[in-house]
Amino acid sequence: MSASKHPVAHSIPPHTLTRLAREWLAEDTPNFDPAGVCVGSEEVEAWLLCKTPHTILAGSPFFTAVFTEVGCTVEWIYQEGAEIGPDAVTLTAVVRGPARCLLLGERLALNCLARASGIASRCSKLKEIAKGDGWHGEVAGTRKTTPGFRLVEKYAMLVGGVSMHRQDLSAMVMLKDNHVWASGSITEAVKAARSVCGFSSKIEVECRSVEEGKEAAAAGADIVMLDNFQPQELHSAACALKNEFPNLLIEASGGVSPENIVLYFSSHVDIISLGCITQGCPVADFSLKVQNPSANSMYKQLVG
């Protein structure tokens, strides 16, 4: 059974999964695997256990890709995007293959699943908060991702139901304070960026005041980010900008957390981005246990 039936999983090209799995394996085992001598190549079965109740499963394509690369198979019990639990320990998948190969992929596959599922779980919670408050804007991640692991983290945001924001520096132009200072003004920065990106990319400008926001909008920016505004200041600034530039998208960012995000909801705010979606996000607790055929009960395996 495949866990990758979530629509977002179809956006990852197979060759990308293979490339990532090979890179991770090469990094983790650059030459010999002395521990492999202890276990040999006997066919074994291992149970993937989730020990964090109410986890949103994310990252199964990466988990499967790692084990496929080492000659193992994965049978999923839960589908990608499903909520696992509510039990303290939940059997999530079964991995089969040669013992030494299964153990080669174990930690890498678990790392992907734990990180991605943690992010997806936080994103799902944020989405539910927004829905429960009746806010119709988009919760979004940021580019505060782990170098070399961005694809997994951005993918997890989508599984969790929020926007991943821009994928990289090539995807959308974001002009921050340093760009503006180096260019001389917001107007000059927007003009220079537009000369390169043309009509095919949006331009977003980080602004610290209503006046900067108006300059950005007048210069042709598509999105104004109101950065590090207190909630009441944010609502006032967003309203003023929307009244003058109705088609302008307003993003709020800086200081937003799962605990205070409700304070930032407004009909004038289109996007709320949070760095904590990836930075400091708790991981889900997964473990992989090779089964002993002589064990007397499932209970012994789950708690052993």
Secondary structure, 3 states (H helix, E strand, C coil): CCCCCCHHHHHCCHHHHHHHHHHHHHHHCCCCCCCHHHHCCCEEEEEEEECCCCEECCCHHHHHHHHHHCCCEEEECCCCCCEECCCCCEEEEEEEEEHHHHHHHHHHHHHHHHHHHHHHHHHHHHHHHHHHHCCCCEEECCCCCCCCCHHHHHHHHHHHCCECCCCCCCCCEEECHHHHHHHCCHHHHHHHHHHHHCCCCCEEEEECCHHHHHHHHHHCCCEEEEECCCHHHHHHHHHHHHHHCCCCEEEEECCCCCCCHHHHCCCCCCEEECHHHCCCCCCCCEEEEECCCCCCCHHHHHHC
